[in-house]
Amino acid sequence: MMSPRVMTRTTKQIFTASLSVILVSAAIPVLAVLDATTTGLSASGIAAGLGATPTPLPVIIGQLIAGFIGLLGVLLAVYMVYGGFLWLTASGDPDRVKKAQHIISNTVIGILIVLVAFSAATFVITQLGKASGGTLVPTAAPAAEPQ
């Protein structure tokens, strides 16, 4: 059987979760009425130079994937520098050198995995764009013809 203290904590947690669900549910009808035209967000977006046409969801997903993979690349670069720093400061200690080599080899494997993931994600997004009749990968603007 549960102690009174645990029952009180559990009851508080259930009450807090229920209250949160009720408050969020009460806000949904209000959010359904709001859109970009009634809030003036369209005009603000145009004034900011973001354009009037919304970005398709697959493009947003592709940008998120590219950003995440870029972040992983930066983290792996920092990890590589850390492994190199450990190796430089090992002072000939075989255990520290082995640890540094292990970190560097794992980092190289991680970089290869990130490159393969980036290539696969780019390929899939490009193929989805072709299948949907458009392009999902932003391309560079065509160069102006010389006059």
N, C-alpha and C positions, 0 to 999 in steps of 0.2 A: 504494500500500500504506500502511496505517495505521502510525503510529509506535507504539513500545511504550508510551509514556505515554498516548496516546489509547486504546489497547486496554485498558490498566489501568483507566482512568476508566470506559470503557464496561462493562467486566466488573464493576466495583464497582456501577455503576448497575443493571445487570441483577440482580446478587445482592441488592441492597437492595430492589428492586421485588418480586422473587420472595419474599423473606423477609416482606415486608409482606403480600403476598397470602396466604401460608401462615398467618401469625399471625391475620389477620382471618378467614380461613376456619375456623380452629380455634375462634374465639369464637362463630361462628354457632349451633352446636347449644346452647350454653349460653344464648344470648339467646333461642332459640326456646322454652325451658322457662319463662323468666321472663315473667310477665304482671302486670297491675295488681293482681290479687287475691293472688298469692303474695308480691309485694313489699310489700304494704300501701299501695300508691299510691292505691287507691280510697278507703280510709278516710282517708288524708291529704287527698285532694281534697275529700271531703265535709266534713271538719273545716275546711278552708280556705274553704268556701262555694262551691266550684266545681261542685257537683252530682254526681250519680252517673251521669248519662247522658253518654256521650261526644259530643263535638261532631262533626257530620258533616263529611266531607272537603270537600264543596263550600263549606261555611261557612268552613272554615279557609282554603281557596284564596281565597275572596272577601275575607276579612280581610287576607290577605297582599297581594292586589292593591290594596286600599284603603290599606294602610300604605305600599306602594311609591309609589303615586300621591301620597299625602300628603307623603312624603319628597321627591319630585320638586318638589312645590309649594313646599316650604320652600327647596330649593336654588335654584329660580327666583326666589323672593323675595330671597334673598341676592344673586343675580346682578343683579337689578334695582337693588338698593341700591348695588352695586358700580358699575354703569353710571352711576347718578346721582351717586355720589361722584366718578367720573372727570370727569363733565361739570362739576360744581361746581369742581373743582380744575384745570380745563383752562386757566384764565387767558387765555382768548381764543385759544389755539393751535388753529388750524383742524383740524390732524391729530388732536389729542386729542379735540376736540369730535366729529369725525366717528367716531372709534373708540367714544366713549361712546354716540352715537346708534345706531351699529351694534349695540352690546351690548344697548341697551334695546329696539330693534326685534326682535332675535332672542329676547329674553326674552319679549316680548309674544306672539310666534309660539309659543314653547314653552309658555306658559301656556294658549293656545288649544288646543294639541295635548293637553296634560294634561287640560283640561276635557272635550274630546271623548272621550279615552280613558276617563276616569272615567264619563262618561255611558254609553258603550258597554258598559263592564264591568258597571255597575249594571244596565243593561237585560238583558244576556245572563244574568247571575246570577239576576235576577228571573224571567226566562222559563224558565230551567232548573228553578228551584224550582217554578214552576207546572206544568211538564211532569212533574216527579217526584211530584206530588201533595201537596207541602208548600210551605213557604216557606224559601228559603235566605238571605234577607235578614232580619236580626233587626229586629223591629218593637218599637215602644214598648209597654209594658204598658197595657192599657185603663184608663182613668181610673175611679176609684171613684165610684159613684153617690151623689149627696147624699141624706141621710136626712131 
